[in-house]
Amino acid sequence: MNETLRRAGALSWAGVNTLGQSLRKRGLDIDADVIVVGAGLAGLAAAAEAAEAGRTVLLLDQEPEQSLGGQAWWSFGGLFFVDSPEQRRLRIKDSLDLAWQDWTGTAGFDRPEDELPRRWARAYVEWAATEKRSWLRQMGHRVVPVVGWAERGGDQATGHGNSVPRFHITWGTGPGVVEPFERRVRAAAADGRLKFLFRHRVDALTMTNGVVDGVAGTVLEPSDAPRGTPSSRTPAAQGSAFELRAQAVIVTSGGIGGNHDLVRKAWPERLGSPPARMLSGVPAHVDGRMIEITEQAGGQVINRDRMWHYVEGITNWNPVWPLHGIRILPGPSSLWLDATGRRLPGPLYPGFDTLGTLAHLRGTGYDHSWFILTRKIIAREFALSGSEQNPDLTGRDRRAMLTSRFGGRVPGPVQAFVDRGADFVTGRSLAGLVDGMNTITGGAPRLDVATVRAEVVARDREAMNPFGKDGQLIAVRGARAYLGDRLMRVARPHRLLDPAAGPLIAVRLHVLTRKTLGGLHTDLSARVLRSDGNPVPGLYAAGEAAGFGGGGMHGYRSLEGTFLGGCLFSGRTAGRAAAAATAG
Ligand SMILES: Cc1cc2nc3c(=O)[nH]c(=O)nc-3n(C[C@H](O)[C@H](O)[C@H](O)COP(=O)(O)OP(=O)(O)OC[C@H]3O[C@@H](n4cnc5c(N)ncnc54)[C@H](O)[C@@H]3O)c2cc1C
């Protein structure tokens, strides 16, 4: 161990020395059994498992302590469960077979390197159909009783999308997902088994004879940047280099969504050209840097071109991180027009096919598109993804939830966007609305009232019967056959030009970067593989950095609510495997 570097890099070494002393008693010249790089959800799950298995753990993060939990804290907390009691209570008939049919139809695995991702996917879906809910529940995790229906697909039984509602929203949203895992790692820290090292940025993985045996990096200056805001990358005033040794290193550093240069570089041709301007759905720390560092140590990245970006992004009027965008989780009723005012083809309806819609919109030659809707639709159908956008659920406030979700009024956070958001226009008449739309785009391109009116009027004629040929209206009626949607998610079909449903609202939508579907290639024990298929000894990866397991267990697309669970499943696997490998 390089004592000079270790001392020089110290913010507080008391805990490390305690861990180190016990290890040295076992004759090991290391600082801990396991080092975990990244204290997001995957890192918390991995660290908790390793520490509870009796290993000593160092949990490093470049961000300050107040950002513990990473992206998961900001998340909506939507989780994919299969055949849950909540589904059964709502008469949803789900099964492992149906979920696997949906998963494979959505993933579209078609590459030789999909073998391990596909096996991770199978293990994950089985877990979601069995132990996942009870494992979380015995840690105190709870979900809202109404199950959401995300990514509905709309093609064929074997195609993309969820055949049934499976999106279980955490009571407490993202912070409610982080809470049990934070509790577990803090308990391990109190027991002296785990030490947090915040503001420790890893710059390299160290190796001896081809075995990863630690990390080297820079201690960054202290930061009081509020959670989620960018913290400085300035080294601590003096002696900022550090080096730490362990028998196993687990990389849980997140994806690339905050680094638009990397997103553009990896953007696949099948999605057209990347937009000139995108919003960020993730904090700046989701920078992909540690994935490159892991590649330098021999780890292989696969499926780099697979990514999950949203097409319903709106500019946050109250941003936390750079280019902060919020994703609308839309119900199915809004009329979706491209930038020139042409209606999107079926089944590209709101909330049906994220990447199909992205590919279509990239072919229009413009970066934005439009929702046109009514006050009635926005009140019932707009949910905003993000813990801070759902104070009722995040604060576990039943009364506020009932008022805001069932009261028929526009929820407060949505109304704030209507009033203050740069992408929202309200109008009593369609002509006035289109005028407002042209004002916010500066007429690039100029929308023609007659083109928009023709789409709206044609759609409205179809809304007058309980049957018809308009695919979107058929889908809306189908959705209302599900009690959860009828109660709180899907407005009764009505004419957009019905004055009683108004005023009219238009929302300009942007592409919003979020999830990285490909990543570090890992085996079923979360060991990072080289391009020759052999593991890099001592090295593990989990969470978004590892494509949520295997280097891309989602394949090309996701059923939603599968990312947090993917972090938990792969983090748990990595923590247990590293603990087993360092036993004795
Ligand atoms: C607004 C929002 C809503 C979402 N909603 C949902 C949802 O409803 N359902 C769902 O399933 N998913 C959702 N997600 C996605 C999900 O939250 C993420 O995919 C998941 O939390 C990623 O966790 P992670 O641990 O892999 O990475 P992260 O949370 O990104 O954590 C990685 C950590 O590693 C640290 N790090 C990186 N590099 C280094 C380095 N070199 N040295 C030291 N530390 C480093 C970072 O600072 C960070 O703290 C949402 C995400 C967001 C942002």
The ligand as a Gaussian input file, in Angstrom:
#p B3LYP/6-31G(d) Opt

LIG

0 1
 C      -35.987000      11.858000     -12.899000
 C      -35.772000      10.378000     -13.017000
 C      -36.867000       9.531000     -12.955000
 C      -36.681000       8.153000     -13.035000
 N      -37.762000       7.342000     -12.837000
 C      -37.575000       5.984000     -12.843000
 C      -38.659000       5.114000     -12.535000
 O      -39.779000       5.546000     -12.220000
 N      -38.431000       3.770000     -12.603000
 C      -37.210000       3.240000     -12.934000
 O      -37.064000       2.004000     -12.974000
 N      -36.157000       4.062000     -13.191000
 C      -36.306000       5.409000     -13.131000
 N      -35.239000       6.228000     -13.358000
 C      -33.930000       5.625000     -13.695000
 C      -33.160000       5.168000     -12.451000
 O      -33.342000       6.093000     -11.409000
 C      -31.657000       5.039000     -12.768000
 O      -31.472000       4.217000     -13.904000
 C      -30.896000       4.418000     -11.591000
 O      -31.168000       5.126000     -10.404000
 C      -29.384000       4.404000     -11.868000
 O      -28.714000       4.025000     -10.676000
 P      -27.156000       3.686000     -10.645000
 O      -26.836000       3.352000      -9.235000
 O      -26.807000       2.699000     -11.687000
 O      -26.431000       5.041000     -11.107000
 P      -26.478000       6.540000     -10.518000
 O      -27.703000       6.814000      -9.774000
 O      -26.162000       7.420000     -11.686000
 O      -25.280000       6.586000      -9.478000
 C      -23.937000       6.515000      -9.890000
 C      -23.054000       7.198000      -8.843000
 O      -21.690000       6.984000      -9.217000
 C      -20.955000       8.159000      -8.970000
 N      -19.761000       8.152000      -9.822000
 C      -19.718000       8.141000     -11.180000
 N      -18.435000       8.139000     -11.602000
 C      -17.651000       8.152000     -10.495000
 C      -16.239000       8.173000     -10.283000
 N      -15.371000       8.187000     -11.303000
 N      -15.772000       8.202000      -9.006000
 C      -16.636000       8.214000      -7.947000
 N      -17.981000       8.209000      -8.101000
 C      -18.488000       8.165000      -9.352000
 C      -21.942000       9.266000      -9.308000
 O      -21.560000      10.482000      -8.685000
 C      -23.274000       8.706000      -8.782000
 O      -23.525000       9.085000      -7.459000
 C      -35.376000       7.614000     -13.253000
 C      -34.277000       8.473000     -13.338000
 C      -34.466000       9.840000     -13.203000
 C      -33.252000      10.741000     -13.234000

